Amino acid sequence: MNSIEISARTVAEAVELALSQLGRDRDEVAIAVLESGEDGEEALVRVTVVDDDSEGEAEAFVADEVDAPAVGPTNSQDVAALARSILEELLKHMDIHGYVTAVHSHDPGLQGSTEETITLHVEGADEQAMGLLIGRRGETLASIQFLINLMVSRKVRKWPQMVVDVGNYRQRRRESLEGLARRMAERVRQTGRSITLEPMASYERRLVHLALREDATVYTQSTGEGEGRKITIYPAKS
């Protein structure tokens, strides 16, 4: 089962039910909000598993747009403004003082495509607040990012591609993972034996795949399920 449609009282409940039935984590699926659950109606979502590799590479996926007319902002500038206001309100309720800027980018996909991403940068918060927002291994940050995507999706009736970054944490993490990928690839070349990395979130595994995509001496593949999913780097087949 790779895709499922679930209805529930709220979008959040429908997503959680779908994840439970699919046996997947939030960062391993694409979510399309078919009905937002307004006016006393039940929410309806389509949740589709997105494999982060295909023969060692991830495949880009864009959630289907629904047939119903979009509600609220529909262009990327308006969506970014909506997301920024939601995140600022969330920070206020958390009693965290900081400001949010939105940056649009078109990032490379693993199959040669490009994907538009809106990154919300939280800046100006003190070190303790940034640590609180990031959490252990970025887990809190990932939850906040999911929440922002979920709340925006209720307004625009599709799942946006939002990234939330705090104190440039994601950029530093990206550079760290790319360096790790290159070092491990070099070790694989020297020893001729595969190396399995520690479990990572889907977006982190994707960065490793991308870092080694052009390296003809090795190839990468993800294995495992859920939070235990890992990347293995193999020597290229002769």
N, C-alpha and C positions, 0 to 999 in steps of 0.2 A: 504494500500500500504506500503510494508516494504522494497522494493528495487526498484531502478530505474536506467536506463542507459540514460545519457544525453550527447549530443555533443554540443560543442561551440567553439569559436575561440581560447580560452585558457583553460587549466585545471582549473584555478581559477574560470573563468566564468561558466564552466560546473558544478563545485561543488556548486557554489552559486545558480544556477538555480535548481539543484536537491534538495538542502536544502529548497528552497522556496516551491517547489512542495510537498515535504514530510512534511513540517511544523516542521522541526527539527533544532536543533543547531548543530554546528560542532562537539561538544564533545559527541553527541548522535548517531553518525554514524561511519561506517567503509567505507573507500574509496579505490576502486581499480582503478588505471589508466590503461585503456585499450588501449588508443592511446594518445600519449603525445602532439600531435599537431605540430609536427616538419614538416619541408619541405612544408609548406603551407597547410598541411592537418588540418582538425578540430580535436580538442581534444575530447576524449570520456572517460567518467568515469562511473563506477558503484558505486552508493551510497546506502548502506544498513543500515537500522535502527538497532542499537544494544541496546536492552533493558538492563538496568543495574540491573534488578532483574527478577527472575522467581520464583514465589511463595516465594518472599522475598529474593531471591538471584540473583546476576548478573550472566550472562552466558558469558564465554569468546568467542571471535569471532576473527578469523584471516581472513583478506581479501584474496580473491582468487587470485592466480597468473594468469597472462594473458597467452594466448597461444603464443603470439609473443615473440621472444627471448629477454632476458633482455638486457638493454643498460647500459654500465658503470659498476660500482662495483656491485657484487652480493653476496659476503660473508659479514658477519657481521662486520669484522674488516675494510674492505674497505668502507662499508656503513658508519660506525662510523667516519672514516677519512674524508669522503666527507661531512657529516653533520657538523663536527667540523670546517672545512674550510669555509663552508657557513655561519655558525654562527659567526665566527671570522670576516669575511668580513662585515657582517651586523653590528657588533659592531663598526667596523672601520668607516663605513658610519654614524653611530650615534654619532661618536666622543666619544665613551666610551672605556676607557682603562681597559682591563681585559684579562684573558686568559681562554681558554676552555679545559677541560679534559673530555674524554668519558669513561664511566663506563658501563660494560655489567653486566646484572643481569638476573636471572630467578625468576620471582615473582609468587606467588601462585595465581591461578585463583579461582573463586568461585565454580567451579564444580570439584575441585580436580586436575585440570590441571595446567601446568606451562606455563608461557609466557616469552619469551625473550624480554628484554627491554634494549634500549641504552639510558642512561641518560647523557646529556651534562651539566656539571657543569660550570657555569660562576663564576670565582673567581678573586680576586684582584681589583675589581672595588670599587670606593669610595661609601660611604653610599647614597649620592644623586643619583648616577648613578644606584645603585641597586634598589632604590625606583622607579626610572623612568622605569626600566625594568620590575619590578613586577606589578606596577600599583595598582589600587583600587581592593582589594580582589583578586589579582592575575590575573586580566583581561588582562593586557598587556602581561604578561608572557604566558598566554594561547594563545593569538594571535601569539606571536613569535613562540611558539611551533608548532602551526598549519602551519605557514609559512615555518618552517624548514622541517616539514614532507612533505608539498606540493612540495617544491623545490627538495628534495631528491627523491620523488616519480617520478618526471619527468625524472630522470636519471636511476632509477632502475626498472621502470615500475611496481611497486607495492607500496602499502602504508606501510611505515616503522612504527615501534613502537618506536617513539622517545619521550623522556621526556626532557624538558629544565628546569633546576633549577638554581636559582640565590641566592648566599649567603646562601645556605641550606634552602631556604624558604619552599620548598615542604616538606622536612623532618620535619621541625617545625610545619607546617600545619597538616601533617599527625598525629604527636603526639598529637596535640591539638584536632583533630577530634576524635581520638581513645579515648582520655580522656573524651570528651563530650559524646560519645556514651555510655561509661561505666557508667557515672554519670546519664544519662537519663534512662538507662536500670534499674539502681537501684531505681530510682524514680518510674518507671512503676511497678516494683515488689512491692514496698511499698504501692502504691495507688491502684494498680489493674486497672489503667486507661491508655489509650494510650497517647503518646506524639508525636506531629509533630514538626520536626526541621525546621529551616529556609531553603529557597531554596538554593540548592547547584549545582555546576557543576557535570557532570556525574562521573568524576574520584573521586570527593570528596564523592559522595553518595556511590560509590563502596567501599571506605575505611571504611565507617560506616557499610555497610553490612558485610564486612570481619571481622571487630572488634567484631561483635556480632554473627557471624556465629556459634560459638561453644557454645553459651549461650542458654541452653535448656529452660530457664524461659521466654524468649521473642522471638519475631520474627519481622523482618523488611519488609517494603513494600514501594515502590516508587509510588507517585501519582502526577497528574498534567501534564502539558505540557511545553516544552521548558525551558525558564529561570525560570519559576515558579515551576519546578518539585521539590518535597520535599520527605523526608523520614519520615515515621511514624513508631514508635516503639510500638508494641502491646504486652500485656501479653500473654504468651503461652496459647493455647487452652487446656482446661482440658479434 
